[in-house]
């Protein structure tokens, strides 16, 4: 997974991000505890992620909507971009986004690198263009010097995307209580959380929320079994992109990693508490009415899905 210094390449040799996955029996898989990543490109990507130079009026950065110290999102129903423009969808956490099979609520981007152009060009987010961004970064001493040091091409669209992608690949949150439990530490979950896990699996939550990201790896119709609250029907999901009837209310299943820290919930941020979100999902997706005790146990389990971003060594 390494490029050797003797190989022909248009840039300095670099480490391709590698995750060391651990497999366990069951629908939920642990987040890797170890990764190899190029720290030089990561550092540059982190600076870009926090730089307002990516926006047209130099007021908005990626970190404006994805707060690294607060769950990887911004805590609002929808985010605010340049000129105080409001978006229409809830900002998802950037944590563990590299494990999603597609990006955005409607899955219109197939990878992290493809996703990056969206906010930069969106008029209600950053409202800029790559040409404008490249021009501004070239005038900045740090960015000009660092890009040139890492690549003979200097500041290019591809190199900007590469740096931000590598930084985002580093934003993973292993060692949550659920991970420690899956890897053998049976004391990592409380008895209430263990009951919640039993419900979560046996009632069918894990049929959509599974894998490393406890979601993020399939599309699903919102309102698969029963109707959803009217406030959730205003956005028709993937249909907004494809205009195909079969895609109405189809969304990428969101990751439940760090879910207790990333409210409000759903694609438009209209539900502000986890118990209500759990009840809605149980009814609309599973056709099940949960008791208050079941809701409390499942919510307790969801709290076990949170952890801090790994410190890259």
C-alpha positions as CSV (number, residue, x, y, z in Angstrom):
1,X,0.0,0.0,0.0
2,X,3.0,2.3,-0.2
3,X,4.5,4.1,-3.2
4,X,8.3,3.7,-3.0
5,X,10.6,6.7,-3.6
6,X,12.1,5.0,-6.6
7,X,8.8,4.6,-8.4
8,X,7.8,7.1,-11.1
9,X,5.1,9.4,-9.9
10,X,3.9,13.0,-10.5
11,X,4.2,13.8,-6.8
12,X,6.2,12.9,-3.8
13,X,5.7,9.3,-2.6
14,X,2.8,9.1,-0.2
15,X,1.0,6.6,2.0
16,X,-2.4,5.5,0.8
17,X,-4.8,5.4,3.7
18,X,-5.1,1.9,5.0
19,X,-7.5,0.8,7.7
20,X,-6.9,-2.4,9.8
21,X,-10.3,-3.9,10.1
22,X,-11.3,-6.4,12.7
23,X,-14.2,-8.8,12.0
24,X,-16.6,-10.1,14.5
25,X,-19.8,-12.3,14.4
26,X,-22.9,-10.2,14.1
27,X,-24.4,-7.4,12.1
28,X,-22.4,-4.6,13.8
29,X,-18.7,-4.4,13.1
30,X,-16.1,-2.4,15.1
31,X,-14.4,0.7,13.8
32,X,-10.7,0.0,13.0
33,X,-8.4,0.9,15.9
34,X,-5.4,1.4,13.6
35,X,-4.7,3.1,10.3
36,X,-1.8,4.1,8.1
37,X,-2.2,7.6,6.6
38,X,0.1,10.2,5.1
39,X,0.5,12.8,7.9
40,X,1.8,15.5,5.5
41,X,-1.2,15.5,3.3
42,X,-3.4,15.1,6.4
43,X,-2.0,18.2,8.0
44,X,-2.5,20.2,4.7
45,X,-6.0,18.8,4.4
46,X,-6.8,19.8,8.0
47,X,-5.7,23.4,7.2
48,X,-7.9,23.4,4.1
49,X,-10.9,22.0,6.0
50,X,-10.7,24.9,8.5
51,X,-9.9,27.6,5.9
52,X,-12.6,30.1,4.9
53,X,-10.7,30.7,1.6
54,X,-12.7,27.8,0.1
55,X,-15.8,30.0,0.2
56,X,-16.6,32.9,-2.1
57,X,-16.7,35.6,0.6
58,X,-14.1,34.0,2.9
59,X,-16.6,33.5,5.7
60,X,-17.4,29.7,5.6
61,X,-15.1,26.7,5.9
62,X,-15.9,23.0,6.0
63,X,-15.6,23.2,9.7
64,X,-18.3,25.8,9.9
65,X,-20.8,22.9,9.4
66,X,-18.7,20.1,10.6
67,X,-17.4,20.9,14.1
68,X,-14.6,18.5,14.9
69,X,-14.9,19.0,18.7
70,X,-18.7,18.7,18.7
71,X,-19.7,15.5,17.0
72,X,-18.6,16.4,13.4
73,X,-21.8,18.3,12.6
74,X,-23.1,21.8,13.7
75,X,-26.1,20.9,15.9
76,X,-28.6,22.9,13.8
77,X,-31.6,21.5,11.9
78,X,-30.0,22.9,8.7
79,X,-26.8,24.8,8.2
80,X,-26.1,28.3,7.2
81,X,-23.8,29.2,4.3
82,X,-22.5,32.4,2.8
83,X,-24.7,35.5,3.1
84,X,-26.7,33.7,5.8
85,X,-28.3,31.4,3.3
86,X,-30.0,28.4,4.8
87,X,-29.7,24.9,3.4
88,X,-32.5,22.4,3.2
89,X,-30.9,19.3,4.7
90,X,-29.3,18.5,8.0
91,X,-25.6,18.5,8.0
92,X,-24.4,14.9,8.6
93,X,-21.4,14.2,10.8
94,X,-18.1,14.0,8.9
95,X,-16.9,11.4,11.4
96,X,-16.4,8.0,9.9
97,X,-17.8,9.3,6.6
98,X,-15.1,7.3,4.8
99,X,-17.0,4.2,5.7
100,X,-20.2,5.3,4.0
101,X,-20.9,3.6,0.7
102,X,-22.1,6.9,-0.8
103,X,-22.2,10.5,0.4
104,X,-25.0,13.0,1.0
105,X,-28.5,12.1,2.2
106,X,-29.5,11.2,-1.4
107,X,-26.3,9.4,-2.1
108,X,-25.5,11.5,-5.1
109,X,-21.7,11.4,-4.5
110,X,-20.0,8.0,-4.7
111,X,-17.0,8.9,-2.6
112,X,-15.5,11.4,-0.2
113,X,-13.4,12.9,-3.0
114,X,-16.5,13.3,-5.2
115,X,-18.5,14.9,-2.4
116,X,-16.0,17.7,-1.7
117,X,-16.9,19.7,-4.8
118,X,-20.6,19.9,-3.7
119,X,-20.4,22.4,-0.8
120,X,-17.7,24.4,-2.6
121,X,-20.0,25.1,-5.6
122,X,-23.3,25.1,-3.8
123,X,-24.6,28.7,-3.8
124,X,-26.2,28.3,-0.4
125,X,-23.1,26.8,1.1
126,X,-19.7,28.1,0.0
127,X,-20.8,29.6,-3.4
128,X,-17.3,29.4,-4.9
129,X,-15.5,27.6,-7.8
130,X,-12.3,25.7,-8.0
131,X,-10.8,28.4,-10.1
132,X,-11.5,31.0,-7.4
133,X,-10.2,28.7,-4.7
134,X,-7.0,27.9,-6.5
135,X,-6.3,31.6,-7.1
136,X,-6.8,32.6,-3.5
137,X,-4.7,29.7,-2.1
138,X,-1.9,30.6,-4.5
139,X,-1.8,34.0,-2.8
140,X,-1.5,32.4,0.7
141,X,2.1,31.8,1.8
142,X,1.4,28.6,3.8
143,X,-0.7,26.9,1.2
144,X,1.5,27.9,-1.7
145,X,4.6,26.6,-0.1
146,X,3.1,23.4,1.3
147,X,1.4,22.3,-1.9
148,X,4.6,22.9,-3.8
149,X,6.5,20.9,-1.3
150,X,4.1,17.9,-1.6
151,X,3.5,18.0,-5.3
152,X,5.3,19.5,-8.3
153,X,1.9,20.5,-9.7
154,X,1.4,22.8,-6.6
155,X,-2.1,24.0,-6.0
156,X,-4.5,22.2,-8.3
157,X,-8.1,21.1,-7.9
158,X,-7.1,17.5,-7.7
159,X,-4.5,18.2,-5.0
160,X,-7.0,20.2,-3.0
161,X,-9.5,17.4,-3.1
162,X,-6.8,14.9,-2.3
163,X,-5.6,16.7,0.8
164,X,-9.1,17.2,2.2
165,X,-10.1,13.6,1.5
166,X,-7.0,12.3,3.4
167,X,-7.9,14.5,6.3
168,X,-11.5,13.3,6.3
169,X,-10.2,9.7,6.1
170,X,-8.5,10.3,9.5
171,X,-11.7,11.3,11.2
172,X,-12.7,7.9,12.6
173,X,-14.0,7.1,16.1
174,X,-12.9,3.7,17.3
175,X,-13.1,2.3,20.8
176,X,-16.7,3.3,21.5
177,X,-18.4,1.1,24.2
178,X,-20.1,-0.9,21.5
179,X,-16.7,-1.6,19.8
180,X,-15.1,-2.7,23.1
181,X,-18.1,-4.9,23.7
182,X,-17.9,-6.5,20.3
183,X,-14.2,-7.1,20.7
184,X,-14.7,-9.0,23.9
185,X,-15.1,-6.6,26.8
186,X,-18.5,-7.6,28.0
187,X,-18.4,-5.0,30.8
188,X,-18.3,-2.2,28.2
189,X,-22.1,-2.1,28.0
190,X,-24.5,-1.7,30.9
191,X,-27.2,-4.2,31.4
192,X,-29.7,-1.6,30.0
193,X,-27.5,-1.2,26.9
194,X,-27.3,-4.9,26.5
195,X,-31.1,-5.1,26.6
196,X,-31.2,-2.3,24.0
197,X,-28.8,-4.3,21.8
198,X,-31.0,-7.3,21.9
199,X,-34.0,-5.2,20.9
200,X,-31.9,-3.5,18.2
201,X,-31.0,-6.8,16.6
202,X,-34.1,-8.8,17.2
203,X,-36.6,-6.1,16.2
204,X,-34.8,-5.5,12.9
205,X,-33.1,-2.1,13.5
206,X,-29.8,-3.8,12.5
207,X,-31.3,-4.9,9.1
208,X,-30.5,-1.4,8.0
209,X,-28.2,0.0,10.7
210,X,-25.3,-2.5,10.5
211,X,-21.7,-2.8,9.5
212,X,-18.8,-0.6,10.6
213,X,-20.9,2.6,10.5
214,X,-24.0,1.0,12.0
215,X,-25.6,2.3,8.8
216,X,-24.4,4.3,5.8
217,X,-24.1,1.3,3.5
218,X,-27.5,1.0,1.8
219,X,-30.5,3.0,0.6
220,X,-33.9,2.6,2.2
221,X,-37.3,4.1,1.8
222,X,-38.4,6.3,4.7
223,X,-41.9,5.1,5.6
224,X,-41.3,1.6,4.4
225,X,-44.1,0.1,6.5
226,X,-46.1,2.9,8.0
227,X,-46.6,6.6,7.2
228,X,-44.0,9.1,8.4
229,X,-44.8,12.4,10.1
230,X,-45.8,15.0,7.6
231,X,-42.8,17.2,8.3
232,X,-40.6,14.4,7.0
233,X,-42.5,14.2,3.7
234,X,-41.5,17.6,2.4
235,X,-38.2,16.3,1.0
236,X,-38.5,13.4,-1.4
237,X,-34.9,12.2,-1.0
238,X,-33.2,10.5,-4.0
239,X,-36.2,11.5,-6.2
240,X,-35.0,15.1,-6.1
241,X,-31.9,13.9,-8.0
242,X,-33.2,11.1,-10.3
243,X,-36.9,12.2,-10.8
244,X,-37.8,8.5,-10.8
245,X,-41.0,7.6,-9.0
246,X,-39.4,4.6,-7.4
247,X,-36.9,6.9,-5.7
248,X,-39.5,8.9,-3.7
249,X,-38.5,9.1,-0.1
250,X,-35.4,7.0,-0.7
251,X,-32.5,8.1,1.5
252,X,-29.1,6.7,2.3
253,X,-29.5,5.0,5.7
254,X,-27.5,7.3,8.1
255,X,-24.8,6.1,10.3
256,X,-25.7,5.8,14.0
257,X,-22.1,6.4,15.0
258,X,-22.0,9.2,17.5
259,X,-25.8,9.6,17.1
260,X,-26.3,10.8,20.7
261,X,-24.0,13.8,19.9
262,X,-25.4,14.8,16.5
263,X,-29.0,15.9,17.0
264,X,-31.4,17.1,15.7
265,X,-32.3,14.2,13.6
266,X,-33.5,13.1,10.1
267,X,-32.7,14.7,6.8
268,X,-34.3,18.0,7.7
269,X,-33.3,18.1,11.4
270,X,-37.0,18.3,12.4
271,X,-36.8,15.8,15.3
272,X,-34.9,17.2,18.2
273,X,-34.7,14.2,20.5
274,X,-33.6,10.5,20.3
275,X,-36.6,8.9,22.0
276,X,-39.0,10.4,19.4
277,X,-36.7,9.5,16.6
278,X,-36.5,5.9,17.8
279,X,-40.4,5.7,18.0
280,X,-40.8,7.1,14.5
281,X,-38.3,4.7,13.0
282,X,-39.8,1.7,14.8
283,X,-43.2,2.6,13.5
284,X,-42.4,3.7,10.0
285,X,-39.7,1.2,9.2
286,X,-40.6,-1.9,11.3
287,X,-44.3,-1.5,12.0
288,X,-43.6,-1.8,15.7
289,X,-44.9,0.3,18.6
290,X,-42.3,0.3,21.3
291,X,-43.0,0.5,25.0
292,X,-41.4,3.3,27.1
293,X,-39.0,0.8,28.6
294,X,-37.9,-0.5,25.2
295,X,-37.4,3.1,24.0
296,X,-35.2,3.9,27.0
297,X,-33.1,0.8,26.5
298,X,-32.5,1.4,22.8
299,X,-31.7,5.1,23.5
300,X,-29.2,3.9,26.2
301,X,-27.6,1.6,23.6
302,X,-27.3,4.5,21.1
303,X,-25.3,6.3,23.6
304,X,-22.8,3.5,23.5
305,X,-22.1,4.2,19.8
306,X,-20.1,7.4,20.6
307,X,-16.4,7.9,20.8
308,X,-13.7,10.5,20.2
309,X,-11.8,10.9,16.9
310,X,-8.6,8.8,16.9
311,X,-5.3,10.6,17.4
312,X,-3.2,9.7,14.4
313,X,0.3,8.7,15.6
